[in-house]
Amino acid sequence: MILWGGIYTLVLLIPSVAVAIRRLHDTGRCGWWILIPIVNIYFLCLEGEPDENEYGLSPKRDLYFYS
């Protein structure tokens, strides 16, 4: 039963970390900020950059264009 719990944890943990790192990239920050829990919670709540940053185009760029 412990083996299944570990597999289940990995199945949920890996995509969660990937999404958090992608969100940090949207705010123009490095993914390594995820290692500092209090600071990264603040960064994850910030609005992303409306223009292109060093990690690529903003996923909301079309929304900014049409509004």
Short mmCIF file of the C-alpha atoms (twelve columns), coordinates in Angstrom:
data_MODEL
# 
_entry.id   MODEL 
# 
loop_
_atom_site.group_PDB 
_atom_site.id 
_atom_site.type_symbol 
_atom_site.label_atom_id 
_atom_site.label_alt_id 
_atom_site.label_comp_id 
_atom_site.label_asym_id 
_atom_site.label_seq_id 
_atom_site.Cartn_x 
_atom_site.Cartn_y 
_atom_site.Cartn_z 
_atom_site.pdbx_PDB_model_num 
ATOM 1  C CA . MET A 1  0.000  0.000  0.000   1 
ATOM 2  C CA . ILE A 2  2.918  2.371  0.706   1 
ATOM 3  C CA . LEU A 3  4.214  1.837  -2.843  1 
ATOM 4  C CA . TRP A 4  0.924  3.023  -4.353  1 
ATOM 5  C CA . GLY A 5  0.934  6.074  -2.095  1 
ATOM 6  C CA . GLY A 6  4.419  6.996  -3.292  1 
ATOM 7  C CA . ILE A 7  3.452  6.586  -6.938  1 
ATOM 8  C CA . TYR A 8  0.304  8.649  -6.394  1 
ATOM 9  C CA . THR A 9  2.370  11.392 -4.730  1 
ATOM 10 C CA . LEU A 10 4.813  11.522 -7.661  1 
ATOM 11 C CA . VAL A 11 1.966  11.586 -10.183 1 
ATOM 12 C CA . LEU A 12 0.559  14.685 -8.467  1 
ATOM 13 C CA . LEU A 13 3.802  16.348 -7.395  1 
ATOM 14 C CA . ILE A 14 5.627  16.471 -10.734 1 
ATOM 15 C CA . PRO A 15 2.867  18.285 -12.699 1 
ATOM 16 C CA . SER A 16 2.217  20.630 -9.765  1 
ATOM 17 C CA . VAL A 17 5.854  21.692 -9.669  1 
ATOM 18 C CA . ALA A 18 5.872  22.130 -13.454 1 
ATOM 19 C CA . VAL A 19 2.803  24.390 -13.331 1 
ATOM 20 C CA . ALA A 20 4.287  26.451 -10.487 1 
ATOM 21 C CA . ILE A 21 7.546  26.930 -12.410 1 
ATOM 22 C CA . ARG A 22 5.614  27.923 -15.527 1 
ATOM 23 C CA . ARG A 23 3.676  30.480 -13.472 1 
ATOM 24 C CA . LEU A 24 6.913  31.910 -12.098 1 
ATOM 25 C CA . HIS A 25 8.176  32.230 -15.676 1 
ATOM 26 C CA . ASP A 26 4.978  34.136 -16.547 1 
ATOM 27 C CA . THR A 27 5.913  36.691 -13.893 1 
ATOM 28 C CA . GLY A 28 9.447  36.943 -15.316 1 
ATOM 29 C CA . ARG A 29 11.191 35.031 -12.546 1 
ATOM 30 C CA . CYS A 30 13.428 31.987 -12.532 1 
ATOM 31 C CA . GLY A 31 11.901 28.631 -11.606 1 
ATOM 32 C CA . TRP A 32 14.398 28.196 -8.773  1 
ATOM 33 C CA . TRP A 33 12.225 30.549 -6.668  1 
ATOM 34 C CA . ILE A 34 9.998  27.545 -6.016  1 
ATOM 35 C CA . LEU A 35 12.530 26.382 -3.421  1 
ATOM 36 C CA . ILE A 36 11.674 29.341 -1.134  1 
ATOM 37 C CA . PRO A 37 8.044  28.656 -0.101  1 
ATOM 38 C CA . ILE A 38 6.942  31.975 1.437   1 
ATOM 39 C CA . VAL A 39 8.397  34.120 -1.347  1 
ATOM 40 C CA . ASN A 40 7.107  31.917 -4.149  1 
ATOM 41 C CA . ILE A 41 3.530  32.050 -2.806  1 
ATOM 42 C CA . TYR A 42 3.712  35.835 -3.149  1 
ATOM 43 C CA . PHE A 43 5.164  35.594 -6.663  1 
ATOM 44 C CA . LEU A 44 2.519  33.073 -7.767  1 
ATOM 45 C CA . CYS A 45 -0.208 35.578 -6.826  1 
ATOM 46 C CA . LEU A 46 1.257  38.396 -8.939  1 
ATOM 47 C CA . GLU A 47 -0.052 39.350 -12.366 1 
ATOM 48 C CA . GLY A 48 2.077  38.053 -15.229 1 
ATOM 49 C CA . GLU A 49 3.982  40.309 -17.598 1 
ATOM 50 C CA . PRO A 50 1.770  41.525 -20.458 1 
ATOM 51 C CA . ASP A 51 4.596  41.478 -23.021 1 
ATOM 52 C CA . GLU A 52 7.198  38.934 -24.000 1 
ATOM 53 C CA . ASN A 53 9.825  38.112 -21.390 1 
ATOM 54 C CA . GLU A 54 12.959 35.987 -21.557 1 
ATOM 55 C CA . TYR A 55 10.841 32.809 -21.197 1 
ATOM 56 C CA . GLY A 56 8.559  33.517 -24.162 1 
ATOM 57 C CA . LEU A 57 5.306  35.211 -25.088 1 
ATOM 58 C CA . SER A 58 2.610  35.943 -22.546 1 
ATOM 59 C CA . PRO A 59 -0.245 33.413 -22.702 1 
ATOM 60 C CA . LYS A 60 -2.654 36.318 -22.145 1 
ATOM 61 C CA . ARG A 61 -1.248 38.514 -24.964 1 
ATOM 62 C CA . ASP A 62 -4.401 38.137 -27.091 1 
ATOM 63 C CA . LEU A 63 -6.562 39.222 -24.164 1 
ATOM 64 C CA . TYR A 64 -4.496 42.373 -23.730 1 
ATOM 65 C CA . PHE A 65 -4.648 43.076 -27.469 1 
ATOM 66 C CA . TYR A 66 -8.447 42.917 -27.700 1 
ATOM 67 C CA . SER A 67 -9.287 44.778 -24.495 1 
# 
